[in-house]
């Protein structure tokens, strides 16, 4: 029996395990956010760069070039499959924490 807190040994172990797991998940979320957020920002910037280049060229009355259209469609497909076209970021802290929770619950 844990005398200072008045908790039983099993309860104290459970609380300690919960605390360690929470710290582990928070650290994991911070690491995933750090690793993945930069790539997400670069992919978003690349898509919008291709999009604005295509839009600028064709708003000036230029003919639609098959190569430029293919570049735009390719960039759109990549951005769509990686989820960077959405308004919200996938790898913010809450998204990273959700990913860590999924991994921990699977294991």
N, C-alpha and C positions, 0 to 999 in steps of 0.2 A: 504494500500500500504506500502510495506517495503521500507522506505526512504533510509537507509544506502546502500542497495545493488541495488536499482532501480528495484527490482523484484516485481511482483505482489504477493499478498498473496497466491493465488493458486499455482503459480510457486514455491514459497519458500516452501510451504508444500510438493509439489511433490519432490523437491530436498531433503528435509529433510527425507521424507519417503524412497526415493531411498538410501540415505546414511545409514539410520537405517537398511534397508533390506540387504544392502551389508555387513555391519558389522555383522549382525545376521547370514548370510550365511557363511561368513568367519569363524566365531566362531564355527558354527555347523560343518563345514568341519574339522576344527582342532580337535574338540571333537570326531567326528566319526573316524578320522584317528588314534587318540590316542587309542580309544577303540578297533578297529578292526585290526590294523596293527600287534599287538603282536600275536593274534590268527592266522593270516595268516602266519606269520613267523614260528610259532610252527607247523602248519599243513604241511607246505612245508618241514620243517626239518624232521618231522615224516615220510612223504612219502619217502623222499630220504634215510632215515635210513633203512626202510624196503626194498627199492629197492636195495641198496648197499649190505645189508645182503644177500638177495636172490642171487644177482649177484656173490658175493664173494664165497658163498657156492657152486654154480653150475659151476663156472669157474674152481673150483678145481676138477671137475669130479664127484661130488656127485650126487646121483640119485635125480630126481625131487620128492620132497615130496608133497603130496597133501595139507597138512596143510600149508606149506610155500607158495605154489602157491595161495591158497585161501587168505592168509594174504596179499600177493602182490596185488592180484586182488581187495580185499576189500580196501586196502590203495589207489590203483589207482582210484577206483570208488569214494571214498570220496574226494580225491584230485581233481579229474576231476569235480565233481559236485560243489565243492566250488571254483573252478577256480584257484587253486594254482599251477597247472602244467604249466600254461602259462608263458612266459618269463617276462612279465611285471606284476607288482604288482597291484592288484585291489584297494587297500586301501591306495594308495599314496594320496597326497593332492588334485591333480586334480580329481582322482576318487571319493574321498570323497566329493569334491565340486559338482561334477556332481550328486551324490546321493542326496545331500542337495537341489540342484536346482530342481531335480525331485520331491522331497517331497514338496517343497514350491509351485511349479507350480501345483501340484495335489490338494493341499489344497486350 
